[in-house]
Amino acid sequence: MTKRLVQHGNSAALVLEKPLLQLLNIDLTTDLEIITDGKNLIVSPASSQTSEGDLLASLEKINKLHSATLEKLAR
């Protein structure tokens, strides 16, 4: 799909058709996160903040799966 930006006041807007919004489960109330890798725009539904508990659980899982490798790297 190729799109062009449209003038919206002093800004530019990208119009997304309803079928695309429905496919991604996005509506006018969805907060979107826009990031770039320097060449591309990446638009995603904003994720909720990760809690400290989620972070600690992830670290524990990583340590359990890769403890030997991490120990070797630490030497």
N, C-alpha and C positions, 0 to 999 in steps of 0.2 A: 504494500500500500504506500503510495506516495502522497504527501500532503504539503500544502503551503501555509505559511503563517498568514493570518488576517489582521488588519489594523483594528485595534480595540482601544480607543482613546489615544493616549501617548505610548501605548504598549503594543506588543504583538501577541496574538493568541493562536493556539493550536486547537482546532475544533475536532472533537472525537465523536464519531457516530454512536448512536445508541446501542447497536449490536456489539460493538467493541467494549463499551462500558459494561454491558450486561455480562459479557464473557468474563471480564475481570472482576465482576462484582463491585463496581465502582459507581457511585452516584454523586450528586452535587454536594452531599454532606461529607464525603470521604476526604480525609486529610491525605495529601499526596506528598511524598518525599521526592525531590528532584536532585539528582547528583550527576556528575560528569566524570568521565575518565580522561578529559582533555580533548576528546574528539566526538564523543557521543553523549546525548542526554539520556538518562535513565530515570523513568518516572514509575514509581511504585507506590502502592498504598502504604501510608506511614505505619510502621510497626510500633507496637506499644513498647514502652521503656522496659528494658530487661532488669529484673530485680537482682539484688545482690545474691539471693538464694539461687537463682538460675545460673549466675556466673560461677558460684562456688560448686554447684552440681556439675557444670560443664568441666571445670578444672579437675574435679575429682575423677570424672570419667576419663579425661585425657591422661591423667597421672596413672590410673589403673591400666589403661591400654598400652601406654607408651613409657612406662617408668624406666625400663632398661635402656631404651634409646635416650631418654632425657638424662639419665645418669652418665652415659657415655659422652654425651654432649657437654655435660658439666665439667668433665675432666680435662 
